[in-house]
Amino acid sequence: MGALPLGMVIKLLSDRTLQPAALQLVPVGESAEVTTRFCSQPLLLELSHRFTCVLDAGDAAGFSSGDLQALQAMGCKTMPAGAILLTEAFPDASLPEDVRYLAGDWYFRPLAKPGTDRAGSRALALKLVQLVACDADTREIEEIFRREPTLSYHLLRLVNSPGVGAGRVVTSFAQAILILGRSQLRRWLNLLLFASRKDDPRAPMLMARATVRGRLLEMMAREAGLDGAGRERAFMAGMFSLLGAMFGVSLAELLPPLKLDESIVAALLRKEGEIGKLLAALEAAEVGDSSGLAGCLPEGCDFDLLALEANLWMLDLILTEPRDA
């Protein structure tokens, strides 16, 4: 039988300033029983208490009265028609006045040709990826941070976030290395590439989405029986799946200099191997295709529950970011 059918797709929304602002719950509609199962998840209550969760008015009309009341009791809000704008194009100042949230993958679209400052920042970030992937000497990595204070700032915010769980306040890059160790440091330095940066208005949304993908693919790998090393590779594959969007370069062009494990490359470029199969299933689930999960996860595995956990983990990171950073 495999994984349980999907009950809901959780979509990240931005506000008019392009910051992550809400999670939209979109019913898959496979059955009333599946929808009810999702609406009764305790983790949904925790999620809605920590971050705005919304329903589109059209979707809300399709819920049973009991499920809608359950969602409303958890704090989920029904938005009027026109308040959530679905767009694949980069938003501009001409947004209708009644638009409150932006849905869609507009932040996957490349920006216009970068100016000198943005190009320089991108080059440093790509250099950082290469150094971390090659397990370079700490001094080489520190040199990147000395040249780009914004990266240093965001590294410390990440390693001090609840999601890292270091258990103490980290005040310096050297201390981060000592506390986290190179394996965990590699994870956070790579995730750092998606941290909010003033030179790219898409970065906050890309970071949040990459965080969810990385964590969700890691948990899917755990459910599928992969060992610790395999789960770490799954995390990297989920995160790197959006690296091309971040830098406006195809993954086929971007990946070779990074010298990643071949299983990650095969998963990203060709959806091959165990991780590739899981990544394909994740992408199917993102658009509400339950059939894509068939055979990828063990019988009885609740993907909805994994998605809720991944979004909560993402909030541990993005809610530490100041809005004016």
C-alpha positions in Angstrom: 0.0 0.0 0.0 2.8 2.4 0.8 2.6 5.9 2.2 -0.8 7.3 3.3 -2.6 9.5 0.8 -2.0 13.2 1.0 -4.5 15.3 2.9 -3.1 18.8 2.3 -0.3 20.7 0.5 1.4 23.3 2.6 2.4 26.3 0.4 4.7 29.1 1.6 3.4 32.6 0.9 5.1 35.9 0.9 3.7 39.3 1.9 3.8 42.4 -0.4 7.4 43.1 0.8 8.4 39.6 -0.5 9.1 38.2 3.0 7.8 34.8 4.1 4.5 35.6 5.8 2.1 32.7 5.9 1.5 29.1 5.0 -1.5 28.3 2.8 -3.3 25.0 3.4 -4.5 23.6 0.1 -6.7 20.4 0.2 -5.7 17.6 -2.1 -9.3 16.3 -2.1 -8.6 12.6 -2.3 -11.2 11.8 0.4 -13.0 13.4 3.3 -11.3 10.9 5.6 -7.8 12.0 4.5 -8.7 15.7 4.9 -10.1 15.1 8.4 -6.9 13.2 9.4 -4.8 16.2 8.4 -7.1 18.7 10.2 -6.8 16.7 13.5 -2.9 16.7 13.5 -1.6 18.1 16.8 1.4 19.5 14.9 -0.9 21.6 12.8 -2.1 23.3 16.0 1.5 24.0 16.9 2.3 25.3 13.5 -0.7 27.7 13.3 0.2 29.1 16.8 3.7 29.9 15.6 3.0 31.2 12.1 0.0 32.5 10.1 -1.9 29.7 8.4 -4.5 30.6 5.8 -7.1 29.1 3.5 -8.3 30.5 0.2 -12.0 31.3 0.3 -12.6 28.9 -2.6 -10.8 26.1 -0.9 -12.6 26.7 2.4 -15.9 26.3 0.7 -15.0 22.7 -0.1 -14.3 21.6 3.4 -16.9 19.8 5.5 -18.3 22.0 8.3 -16.5 19.9 10.9 -13.1 20.1 9.2 -13.5 23.9 8.6 -14.4 24.4 12.2 -11.4 22.4 13.4 -9.1 24.5 11.3 -10.6 27.7 12.5 -10.3 26.5 16.1 -6.6 26.0 15.5 -6.3 29.6 14.3 -6.3 29.1 10.5 -7.8 32.1 8.8 -10.0 32.1 5.6 -8.8 34.8 3.2 -11.3 36.6 0.9 -11.2 36.2 -2.8 -8.3 38.1 -4.3 -6.3 38.3 -1.1 -3.9 35.5 -2.3 -2.4 36.1 -5.7 -0.9 33.2 -7.6 1.9 34.4 -9.8 4.9 32.9 -11.5 6.3 36.3 -12.5 8.4 38.5 -10.3 5.9 40.9 -8.6 6.1 44.6 -9.1 4.6 47.7 -7.6 1.4 47.3 -9.6 -0.1 44.7 -7.4 -3.8 45.1 -6.8 -4.6 46.8 -3.5 -6.6 43.8 -2.2 -3.6 41.4 -2.5 -2.2 40.5 0.9 -0.2 37.4 0.0 1.7 36.1 -3.0 1.6 32.4 -3.9 3.5 30.6 -6.7 7.1 30.0 -7.5 7.9 33.6 -8.6 11.1 33.5 -6.6 12.4 30.7 -8.8 12.7 33.2 -11.6 16.2 34.7 -12.2 16.7 38.3 -11.5 17.7 40.8 -14.2 21.4 41.0 -14.9 23.1 41.6 -11.5 25.0 44.8 -10.8 28.6 44.8 -9.7 27.8 44.5 -6.0 25.3 41.6 -6.5 27.7 39.8 -8.9 30.5 40.1 -6.4 28.4 38.7 -3.5 27.2 35.8 -5.7 30.9 35.0 -6.6 31.8 34.9 -2.9 28.8 32.7 -2.1 29.7 30.3 -4.9 33.3 30.2 -3.7 32.0 29.3 -0.2 30.0 26.4 -1.6 33.1 25.1 -3.4 35.3 25.3 -0.3 32.8 23.6 2.0 32.1 20.9 -0.5 35.8 20.2 -0.8 36.3 20.2 3.0 38.7 23.1 2.6 40.9 24.3 5.4 39.1 26.4 8.0 41.3 29.4 7.3 40.2 29.5 3.6 36.6 29.5 4.7 37.2 32.2 7.3 38.7 34.4 4.6 35.4 34.4 2.7 33.7 35.6 5.9 36.2 38.4 6.4 35.4 39.6 2.9 31.7 39.4 3.4 30.4 40.6 6.8 26.8 39.9 5.9 27.6 36.2 5.5 29.2 36.2 8.9 26.2 37.8 10.5 23.8 35.3 9.0 26.0 32.4 10.0 25.9 33.4 13.6 22.1 33.9 13.4 21.7 30.4 11.9 24.0 28.6 14.4 22.3 30.4 17.3 18.8 29.4 16.1 16.7 26.7 17.9 16.9 24.5 14.8 20.6 23.9 15.3 20.3 22.9 18.9 23.9 23.8 19.8 22.8 24.4 23.4 24.9 27.6 23.9 25.3 31.0 22.4 27.8 31.1 19.5 29.6 34.4 19.2 32.3 33.7 16.6 33.0 31.7 13.5 35.8 29.7 15.2 33.5 28.8 18.1 30.8 27.6 15.6 33.4 25.2 14.1 34.3 23.9 17.5 30.8 23.4 18.7 29.2 22.1 15.5 32.0 20.1 14.0 32.8 20.1 10.3 29.9 17.8 9.3 27.2 20.0 10.8 29.1 23.2 9.9 29.0 22.1 6.3 25.2 21.8 6.5 24.8 25.3 7.9 27.3 27.0 5.7 25.5 25.6 2.6 22.1 26.6 4.0 23.6 30.0 4.6 23.7 30.6 0.9 19.9 31.1 1.0 19.9 33.5 4.0 18.4 36.9 3.5 20.7 39.2 1.6 20.0 42.8 0.7 21.2 42.1 -2.9 18.5 39.6 -3.7 14.9 40.1 -2.8 14.1 36.4 -3.6 16.5 35.2 -0.9 14.2 35.0 2.1 11.7 32.9 0.3 14.3 30.7 -1.3 16.0 30.1 2.0 12.7 29.1 3.7 11.7 26.8 0.8 15.2 25.2 0.6 15.1 24.6 4.3 11.8 22.7 4.1 13.0 20.7 1.1 16.2 19.7 2.8 14.6 18.7 6.1 11.7 17.0 4.4 13.9 14.9 2.1 16.1 14.0 5.1 13.1 12.7 7.0 11.8 10.8 4.0 15.2 9.2 3.7 15.0 8.2 7.4 11.5 6.7 6.8 12.9 4.8 3.7 15.6 3.2 5.9 18.7 5.2 4.8 21.6 5.4 7.3 22.9 8.6 8.8 25.2 9.4 5.9 22.4 8.7 3.4 20.1 11.0 5.3 22.7 13.8 5.3 23.1 13.4 1.5 19.3 13.6 1.2 19.3 16.9 3.1 22.0 18.3 0.8 20.1 17.2 -2.3 16.9 18.8 -1.1 18.6 22.0 -0.4 20.8 22.1 -3.5 17.7 21.4 -5.7 17.1 25.2 -5.5 20.7 26.3 -5.8 20.2 26.9 -9.6 17.3 29.2 -8.9 19.4 31.1 -6.3 22.3 31.8 -8.7 20.5 31.8 -12.0 22.6 29.0 -13.4 21.5 25.5 -14.4 22.3 22.7 -12.0 24.2 20.9 -14.7 26.6 23.8 -15.0 26.7 24.6 -11.3 27.3 21.2 -9.7 30.6 20.0 -11.3 32.9 22.5 -9.5 31.3 21.6 -6.2 32.6 18.0 -6.3 29.5 16.6 -4.5 28.9 13.0 -3.8 27.8 11.2 -7.0 24.6 10.1 -5.4 23.6 13.7 -4.8 24.5 14.7 -8.4 22.6 11.7 -9.8 19.6 12.6 -7.7 19.6 16.3 -8.7 20.3 15.9 -12.4 18.6 12.7 -13.3 16.4 11.7 -10.3 18.4 8.5 -10.0 19.2 6.3 -7.0 17.4 6.2 -3.7 17.7 9.9 -3.1 16.6 10.8 -6.6 13.5 8.7 -6.2 12.7 10.4 -3.0 13.3 13.9 -4.5 10.9 13.0 -7.4 8.3 12.0 -4.8 8.8 15.2 -2.8 8.3 17.3 -6.0 5.2 15.3 -6.8 3.8 15.8 -3.3 4.4 19.6 -3.6 1.8 19.7 -6.3 -0.6 17.4 -4.5 0.2 14.2 -6.5 -0.2 11.3 -4.0 0.7 8.8 -6.7 4.2 10.1 -6.8 4.7 8.8 -3.2 3.8 5.2 -4.2 6.6 2.8 -3.5 9.0 5.5 -2.1 7.9 5.4 1.5 7.0 2.4 3.7 3.4 1.4 4.4 1.6 3.7 6.7 4.1 6.5 6.5 2.3 9.8 6.9 3.8 12.4 4.5 1.5 15.1 5.8 3.0 14.7 9.3 6.6 14.9 7.8 5.6 18.1 6.0 4.3 19.7 9.2 7.5 18.8 11.0 9.7 20.2 8.2 7.8 23.5 8.2 8.1 23.8 12.0 11.8 23.2 11.6 12.0 25.9 9.0 10.3 28.3 11.3 13.1 27.8 13.9 15.4 29.4 11.3 13.4 32.1 9.6 11.8 33.5 12.7 15.2 34.3 14.1 15.7 36.7 11.1 15.0 40.4 11.8 12.7 41.8 9.2 15.1 44.7 8.3 18.2 42.4 8.0 
